[in-house]
Amino acid sequence: MTVRRIVANIAAGDISRARAFYGDVLDLDVVMDHGWIVTFAGGAAAPAQVSIARAGGSGQPVPDLSIEVDNLDEVIGRLARAGFPLVYGPAVEPWGVRRLFVRDPFGRLVNILTHI
């Protein structure tokens, strides 16, 4: 048996609001849209993983999603222009990442990070 894909599912009443955050801010592509579900993906460079955590590190809560990017400063600018306030950070963490926490349009806590 081989796991072929892992997808995080987020319940939302108005899925159209996802495009501003996951599409515009994070440059993810819509790979499926059935009207009742929209799936965003980052291509082969974004392999699926699942993490199980009892803490979020640095005294933070466990985020719902973690998304690694290549340019955190660009994301910070996009978040500001789109009106998404940072919940935490940006912070350089002792385990070698620079990250921030932000809430997506549905209230999910998203950890956006880059390795340093």
C-alpha positions as CSV (number, residue, x, y, z in Angstrom):
1,M,0.0,0.0,0.0
2,T,1.2,3.5,-0.9
3,V,-0.3,6.8,0.3
4,R,-0.6,8.9,-2.8
5,R,-1.8,12.1,-1.3
6,I,-2.7,13.9,1.9
7,V,-5.2,16.8,1.8
8,A,-6.1,19.1,4.6
9,N,-9.9,19.8,4.5
10,I,-11.2,23.0,6.1
11,A,-14.9,23.4,6.6
12,A,-16.2,26.9,5.5
13,G,-19.5,28.4,4.7
14,D,-18.3,30.8,2.0
15,I,-15.5,29.0,0.1
16,S,-15.1,31.9,-2.3
17,R,-13.1,33.7,0.5
18,A,-10.4,31.1,0.2
19,R,-9.1,32.5,-3.1
20,A,-7.8,35.8,-1.5
21,F,-5.7,33.9,1.1
22,Y,-4.7,30.6,-0.5
23,G,-4.7,31.8,-4.1
24,D,-3.7,35.5,-4.1
25,V,-1.5,35.6,-1.0
26,L,0.1,32.2,-1.2
27,D,0.0,31.7,-5.0
28,L,-1.6,28.3,-4.8
29,D,-3.3,27.1,-7.9
30,V,-6.9,25.9,-8.0
31,V,-6.6,22.2,-9.1
32,M,-10.3,21.3,-8.5
33,D,-13.5,23.3,-8.1
34,H,-16.8,21.6,-7.8
35,G,-18.6,24.6,-6.4
36,W,-18.9,23.0,-2.9
37,I,-15.2,22.2,-2.6
38,V,-12.2,24.0,-4.0
39,T,-8.7,22.4,-3.8
40,F,-5.5,24.5,-4.0
41,A,-2.1,23.0,-4.7
42,G,1.5,24.1,-4.9
43,G,2.7,21.6,-7.4
44,A,5.3,18.8,-7.1
45,A,7.5,21.0,-5.0
46,A,5.0,20.9,-2.1
47,P,4.9,17.3,-0.9
48,A,2.2,16.3,1.5
49,Q,3.0,15.7,5.1
50,V,1.1,15.3,8.4
51,S,2.4,16.4,11.8
52,I,1.1,15.5,15.2
53,A,1.9,18.1,17.9
54,R,1.3,18.8,21.5
55,A,2.6,22.4,21.3
56,G,3.3,25.0,18.6
57,G,6.8,25.9,19.8
58,S,7.9,29.1,21.4
59,G,4.8,29.1,23.6
60,Q,2.4,29.2,20.7
61,P,-0.6,27.0,20.1
62,V,-0.5,24.2,17.6
63,P,-1.4,25.7,14.2
64,D,-4.0,24.0,12.0
65,L,-1.7,24.2,8.9
66,S,2.0,24.8,8.2
67,I,3.0,26.2,4.8
68,E,6.6,26.6,3.9
69,V,7.4,29.4,1.4
70,D,10.6,30.6,-0.3
71,N,10.1,34.3,0.5
72,L,8.5,35.1,3.8
73,D,9.0,38.8,3.4
74,E,6.9,38.7,0.2
75,V,4.1,36.9,2.0
76,I,4.2,39.4,4.8
77,G,3.6,42.2,2.3
78,R,0.8,40.3,0.6
79,L,-0.9,39.6,3.9
80,A,-0.7,43.3,4.9
81,R,-2.1,44.4,1.5
82,A,-4.9,41.8,1.8
83,G,-5.7,42.9,5.4
84,F,-4.7,39.7,7.2
85,P,-3.2,40.7,10.5
86,L,-0.3,38.6,11.9
87,V,-1.1,36.7,15.1
88,Y,2.6,35.9,15.9
89,G,5.9,36.9,14.4
90,P,7.6,37.1,12.2
91,A,10.1,35.3,14.5
92,V,13.4,33.5,14.0
93,E,13.0,30.2,15.9
94,P,15.8,28.2,17.6
95,W,15.1,25.2,15.3
96,G,16.1,27.1,12.2
97,V,13.0,28.6,10.7
98,R,11.6,32.1,10.4
99,R,7.9,32.1,10.7
100,L,4.6,33.8,11.4
101,F,1.1,32.8,12.4
102,V,-2.0,34.3,10.7
103,R,-5.6,33.3,10.7
104,D,-7.1,32.4,7.3
105,P,-10.6,33.7,6.4
106,F,-12.2,30.8,8.3
107,G,-10.3,31.3,11.5
108,R,-7.8,28.5,11.1
109,L,-4.3,29.2,12.5
110,V,-1.8,29.0,9.7
111,N,2.0,28.8,10.4
112,I,3.8,30.2,7.4
113,L,7.6,29.6,7.5
114,T,10.9,29.5,5.7
115,H,14.0,27.6,6.6
116,I,17.0,29.8,7.4
